[in-house]
Amino acid sequence: MKIAPLAALVAALSLPIATSAQVIQQPPVQAQGQRGGGASQYNHWMKRLAGVNLSGQQQQAIQGVLGQFAAQHPVGSPRDPQAAHALRGQIFAILTPDQQAQVHAQMKALHAQRVARRMQMQQQQQQVQPQPVQPAPPR
């Protein structure tokens, strides 16, 4: 008769472990490193909007727009510049004029950083590449 309470105790203790194991085993919606239409745009816009103070309503609206875009452009789908441009318009329609100006300023700063980095890399490549040896002038 003592076996039944012991079995009930073991079952009760193992239930949370089994439940948590099921949660852990669920695959993530998007694995890290996967890039594609919606996923890359999602990451792109999250970086752009990271420093912008968004309200909860704005965050939800932007998440919805990005989620819809990601659903329409799954991982591995070809780039769609027109859809990306439309996405930008939808996101900017959610932002206030001050927030739009802030995002534009961040975009300009990032562009300037990329240009400077590209110029620096080109200069380093030119310094590393050996110059062709000029033949000595005849004597």
C-alpha positions as CSV (number, residue, x, y, z in Angstrom):
1,M,0.0,0.0,0.0
2,K,2.9,2.4,0.5
3,I,3.8,2.1,-3.2
4,A,0.9,4.1,-4.5
5,P,1.7,7.3,-2.5
6,L,5.4,6.9,-3.5
7,A,4.4,6.5,-7.2
8,A,2.2,9.6,-7.0
9,L,5.1,11.6,-5.5
10,V,7.5,10.5,-8.2
11,A,4.9,11.3,-10.9
12,A,4.2,14.8,-9.4
13,L,7.9,15.6,-9.2
14,S,8.7,14.4,-12.7
15,L,5.8,16.4,-14.3
16,P,7.5,19.8,-14.1
17,I,10.7,18.3,-15.5
18,A,8.9,16.7,-18.5
19,T,7.0,19.9,-19.1
20,S,10.2,22.1,-19.1
21,A,12.0,19.6,-21.4
22,Q,9.2,20.0,-23.9
23,V,9.6,23.7,-23.8
24,I,13.3,23.5,-24.3
25,Q,13.0,21.1,-27.2
26,Q,10.8,23.4,-29.3
27,P,12.8,24.7,-32.2
28,P,13.3,28.5,-32.4
29,V,11.2,30.4,-34.9
30,Q,14.4,31.5,-36.7
31,A,17.8,29.9,-36.1
32,Q,20.7,32.3,-35.6
33,G,22.7,33.0,-38.7
34,Q,19.8,32.4,-41.1
35,R,19.4,35.4,-43.4
36,G,16.7,36.0,-45.8
37,G,14.1,38.5,-47.0
38,G,12.0,39.0,-43.9
39,A,14.7,38.1,-41.4
40,S,17.3,40.5,-42.6
41,Q,14.8,43.3,-42.9
42,Y,13.6,42.6,-39.3
43,N,17.2,42.7,-38.0
44,H,17.9,45.8,-40.1
45,W,15.0,47.8,-38.7
46,M,15.6,46.6,-35.1
47,K,19.1,48.1,-35.3
48,R,17.8,51.3,-36.9
49,L,15.1,51.7,-34.3
50,A,17.2,50.7,-31.3
51,G,17.9,54.2,-30.1
52,V,14.5,55.6,-30.9
53,N,12.1,55.9,-27.9
54,L,9.0,54.1,-29.2
55,S,5.7,53.9,-27.3
56,G,4.3,50.5,-26.6
57,Q,1.7,51.0,-29.3
58,Q,4.3,52.0,-31.8
59,Q,6.4,48.9,-30.9
60,Q,3.4,46.6,-31.4
61,A,2.5,48.3,-34.8
62,I,6.1,48.0,-36.0
63,Q,6.4,44.4,-34.8
64,G,3.1,43.6,-36.8
65,V,4.4,45.3,-40.0
66,L,7.7,43.4,-39.7
67,G,6.0,40.1,-38.9
68,Q,3.8,40.5,-41.9
69,F,6.8,41.3,-44.1
70,A,8.7,38.3,-42.8
71,A,5.7,36.0,-43.5
72,Q,5.5,37.3,-47.1
73,H,9.3,37.0,-47.6
74,P,10.5,33.8,-46.0
75,V,14.2,32.9,-45.5
76,G,15.9,32.2,-48.8
77,S,13.4,34.3,-50.9
78,P,14.9,36.7,-53.4
79,R,15.3,40.4,-52.4
80,D,12.3,42.6,-53.2
81,P,13.4,46.2,-53.3
82,Q,9.9,47.5,-53.9
83,A,8.5,45.6,-50.9
84,A,11.5,46.8,-48.8
85,H,10.7,50.4,-49.9
86,A,7.0,49.9,-49.0
87,L,8.0,48.5,-45.6
88,R,10.1,51.6,-44.9
89,G,7.1,53.8,-45.8
90,Q,4.9,51.7,-43.4
91,I,7.4,52.0,-40.6
92,F,7.9,55.8,-41.1
93,A,4.1,56.3,-41.1
94,I,4.1,54.9,-37.5
95,L,6.9,57.2,-36.3
96,T,6.4,60.8,-35.2
97,P,8.2,63.5,-37.2
98,D,10.9,63.8,-34.4
99,Q,11.4,60.0,-34.5
100,Q,11.7,60.1,-38.3
101,A,14.4,62.8,-38.0
102,Q,16.2,60.7,-35.4
103,V,16.2,57.6,-37.7
104,H,17.3,59.7,-40.7
105,A,20.2,61.1,-38.6
106,Q,21.2,57.5,-37.5
107,M,21.1,56.3,-41.1
108,K,23.3,59.2,-42.2
109,A,25.8,58.5,-39.4
110,L,25.9,54.8,-40.3
111,H,26.4,55.6,-44.0
112,A,29.3,57.9,-43.1
113,Q,30.9,55.2,-40.9
114,R,30.6,52.7,-43.8
115,V,32.1,55.1,-46.3
116,A,35.0,55.8,-43.9
117,R,35.6,52.1,-43.2
118,R,35.6,51.4,-46.9
119,M,38.1,54.2,-47.6
120,Q,40.3,52.9,-44.8
121,M,40.2,49.3,-46.2
122,Q,41.1,50.6,-49.7
123,Q,44.1,52.5,-48.3
124,Q,45.3,49.5,-46.4
125,Q,45.0,47.3,-49.4
126,Q,47.0,49.7,-51.5
127,Q,49.7,49.8,-48.9
128,V,49.9,46.0,-48.6
129,Q,49.9,45.3,-52.4
130,P,53.5,45.3,-53.6
131,Q,54.3,47.9,-56.2
132,P,55.5,46.6,-59.5
133,V,59.3,46.7,-59.8
134,Q,60.4,49.3,-62.4
135,P,63.3,48.1,-64.6
136,A,66.4,50.1,-63.9
137,P,67.2,52.7,-66.5
138,P,69.9,51.8,-69.0
139,R,73.4,53.0,-68.2
